[in-house]
Amino acid sequence: MLSLTGEYALRAIVYLTQNAHRCPIPGREVAEKAGIPAKYLSNILGDLVRHGVLDSSRGKRGGFRLRRSAQEITLYDVLRPFEQFDEVRCPFGNDQCNEKNPCLAHAQWKHVVETERRFLCDTSVYDVAVKAPEPMNQTPESES
């Protein structure tokens, strides 16, 4: 559901977060390590600087770093410059699909979009880049 640009933005942010102790990190390093074309990433990182997600510095020891802590930056913050979250389009191409004139899948699709937005707003960069996964709840086997 994300554009390639959005996916690349997430990859770059995860790399910067996981290597925050070495910041600032040059864009070419982020591109190489995250598997993103350098020229394409340059535009993405510039957009993230303009939208207040990253800081940048020039020069020999320049590069990029998170502007705020990874716990404070949500996935929505990272993706907002690249994705069309405010425009909920009908995935079936119905130009007239809306609340007053819904297509047959409108209610279900609206639920999918709302669930995605809630996940992106409630999940921090830290949650996906650093936080250790919680162990799965396992039920003890009953004794025979």
FENGI-V567856 format. One line per field, one symbol per residue. ss: DSSP state (2 for helix, 1 for strand, 0 for the rest). A space follows every 50 residues. Layout:
# FENGI-V567856
ss->???
This chain:
# FENGI-V567856
ss->00022222222222222202220010222222220002222222222222 00011110000011110000000122222000000000000000000000 00000222222222222222220122222000000000000000
